[in-house]
Amino acid sequence: MINSLIKRAQLKYMFSTTSKSASQAMHQSQEQTLSQKLILVNYQDDVVGQIDKKKAHLNEYIFSQEAKPHRAFSIFLFNDKSQLLLQKRSQIKITFPNHWTNTCCSHPLDQFDERDQHEGTKLAAQRRLDFEFNIKIDKLTDLTLVDKLLYKSASDKVWGEYELDYIFFMRKNLSEISPNPEEIEEYEWIDLKNLEEFLKHKESLGQKTTPWFRKIIDNRLSKWWKDYENGLIKDKRFTNEDNKQIPFF
């Protein structure tokens, strides 16, 4: 039986998730982040500039010839039972609202403490996990960099994602979880053997899976999950040669 820990956000939102445009009103908590500066990179994860969050997530940029990915991260948090903490993204999110995904996903900002490939991205992950789930990462070494990947996907006709994504695993037992309702609508601890059944059931209810999470599931998650459980995954330090081989999912 799947253990269910669900907390629903009672939020009113000001836009349609299927037909909203870049100029339509959106929830203040989302709109106020659009001017944030993200780290623009090439396919080898070299920094090539900065880009504001709004432009980085507009399809007219993402699918243009000038487009480059921005640096991002995805956290996979496990407990001692080797269950993964999933979240359902809030209905007010600009991209992929009401979608199920891994524990936490976001971006390092183009600021001095978050620019470094290794420590900077971990600091950003530490900041964001606290913001979304009120979960503290005590030491940056608690985060294990498993791999990097590239992907591109439209959320709707206006918004999308184009990211070079750092995949972090971590383990932490939590007696209580207090998610930010403006970010997370539901959450669930899930076993590997029940993951596909769970997501298929949610899909039947009209609750989709984020494209990056689906790509990770389809390509490498099962092996990573088992290897991590068996202590076979260590924190990876990417060399220049490693960065030349980042896969595009």
N, C-alpha and C positions, 0 to 999 in steps of 0.2 A: 504494500500500500504506500503510495507516495505521500510523504509528509507535506502538508500544505500550511504555509504561513503567509497569509494574505492581508494586506492593508490597502484599501482603496482610497484614492484621493478624491475628495469632493470638490472638484474645481469646475468653474464655468470658464469657457474659452470663447474667443471672439473670432474664430475663423473655421472654415471647412477644411478638413485634412485632405480632401480630394481635389478642391478647386481653388485653393488660396493662391494669391499672387504675391510677388515680392513687395508690393505696395499696400496690400491689405493689412488691417490691424491685426496684431498678434498679442499674446500675453506679455505683459511687461517684463516678467522674469526672463523671457526668451529674447525679447527685443533689445534689452539693455546689454546683451552680450555680443551683439552683431558687429560692434566696432572693435572688438578684441583683435589683436594682431597675432596671426598664426605663423608657423615656421614653414616656408615654402622650400621644397626639396626636389632634387631630381631622382631618377630611379636608383641611384647608388647612395641615396640618403645624404648627399652633399647639400648643405644649405645654399640656396640660390637667391633668397630674398625673404620678404614677408608679404602677407596678404591679410586683408581684414576678413573676419569670419563670414560676413554676409556674402562677399564676392566668392569666397572659396566654396560656398555651398549652393551657388546658383548654377543651374544646368547650363545656362547660356555661356558660362565660363568653363564649367567642367568638361563640356563636350566641344569646346573650341580648340583650334590649333595651338593657341598660346598656353593652354592649361598645363599646370604642373600639380602634383599631389602636395598635400600638406602633411606634416608629421602628426601622428595620432597614436593612441594606445588603447588596448583592450585588456582589462583585468579579469582573470578567472580565479575566484576565491573558493577554496575548498575547505571543508571541515575535516575532523579526524575520521569521519565515516566515509571519506572520499566522495562526499556529495558536493555538487557545484551549486553556488548561489546564482540564480537567474533573476532578472528583473524584467518587468513589462514597462516599457517606456511610457511616460505620461502622455495623455491625450493633447497636451499643449506643446509638446516638442515640435520643433520646426521640421526636422527630418525623421521619418519613420516613427510617427506617433503610434501608440497602441501596439507596438511590435515587441515580441519577446527577444531577449538577447542575453549575452553573458553579463557578469556582475556589474561592470562599469566600463564605459567607453567615453573618451574625450580627447583633448588635444593639449600638448604643452604650448605655452604662450611664448611669443618672441620677446622674452625678457631675460636678463642676465643669468638668473638662477635656473632657467628651464631650457636653455639652448643646447647644453651638452647632451650628446647622444645617449649616454648611459645614466649618469647621475641626474641630469636635468629632466629627462623623461620620467625617471622614478619619482622625482620631487613633484612633478605634475600629477602623476598617478596618486601619490600620497594626498595631495591637496584635493583632488577630485573625489576620491573614495570617501573622504571625510565629508565633503559637501553633499554628495548624493545619498550616502547611507549612514552618515555619522559613525563610520568605522575608522578607527585610528590605525595607521601603520606605524608601529613603534620604531622600527629601524628600516632603512632603505634596503638592507640585505634580506628583509623578509620577502621582497619582490624578486622573483626569478624570471629573467628575460629568456623566453623559450625560443622565439624566432621573430622575424619581421615578414610582412607581406604587403603587397600592393593590391588595391581593388578600386573599382569605380562603379557607381550604381545610382540611378535616379530614384528618388523617393516619390515624386509626383511630377507634374508637368513643369514645376518651377524649381524645386529644391532637390539636392542630391548630395552625394559624398564622393570624394576622390582623395584617398588617403594612403600613406605609407604607415602601416599599423604595426606598432610594437606589441607583441603578445606577452603579457606578464601572468605568471601563476603565483599564487600564494596560499598559505594554509593558516587558518585562524578559527578557533572555536568561539562562538558568540552566544551568550546567554540571552541577549536581547538585541533586536534590530529596530532602528527608528529612521526609516527612509524619509527623504525630503519629498513631500507630496507633489511638489512642482516638477520633480524629475522622474519619480517612480510611482506607478499606479499599483503594481502588485509585485510580490517577490515569491520565490519558491526554491527550496533545496531539492536537488534532483540527483538520482543515481545515473551512472552512465547507461545501464541497461534499460532505464525507463525514459531516457531523454527523447528519443525519436517518437515514442508513443505519446509522451506529454505534448510535444510540439505539434504532432499530427492532430491531437484532440483540440488543442487551442486553435489550430488552423481551421478546423470544422466550425468553430465558433466565430470565425472572422478575424482572429488574432494571429497575424502573420509573424514570421521570424525575420530579423534584420538580415540583410544580404551578407554582411561580413561574418556574422555568426554562422549562417548556413554554409558559406564557403569553407569556414574553418572546420565545421562538423564533417562536411563531405570529403575533405582532403586529409586532415591530420589529427583531429581532436581525439579520436579514440586511442591512437597510439600514444600521444602526449599524455593523456589522462592516465593510462596504465603505467607508463614509464615514470610519471611523477609520483604516483602512488607507491611505486617500487624503489623510489629514491634514485632513479637513473637520469634525471634531468638536473643539470647544474646551470647556474647563471651564466649566460653566454656573453662574451665580449666580442663584438663584431670587429673584424679586421677590414681593411680596404678590400681585400679579396672577397670576404664574406658579403660585403655590401654590393659587390658586382653580381651577386647571384640571388638577390631577393626575388622571390617568385611573384608573378602577377596572377592572382586568382580570378 
